[in-house]
Each structure stands twice: as C-alpha cells, then as structure tokens.
C-alpha cells in the first residue's frame, strides 16, 4: 500500500468514520511508527483542528513509556 510516501504501511490498526490508524515503517531508517489519517470527506478545517488538539494533548504527556 503506497498511501504516504516514505512509509511502508504494514496493517490497519483501526478505522472509524473520521480516521484510520496504520502500523507502518519509515523507509528512511526502518523506524516503526503509527500513522493517523483522516477519512476522505472529513472537512479540512475539522481535521486540522482535531489534529492540532491531539498534538497539544500528546505533547504535554510525560513519564515512563512516553516517547
């Protein structure tokens, strides 16, 4: 699956009406990653707003096991 250039999609972890989560590998260095994309049809402003909100929440986390 060539969904996102530079990443090799390995499997779909979860799909909802708004988003899809994929297990993938970054081709540059083989790093295992989880990618989240928005489903087609999700309004762009809503997608950016949700992504920004999630980034801020995740960025504020700290502790053992948090990368």
Secondary structure, 3 states (H helix, E strand, C coil): CCCCCCEEEEEEEEECCCEEEEEEEECCCCCEEEEEEECCCCCHHHHHHHHHHHHHHHHCCCCCCCC
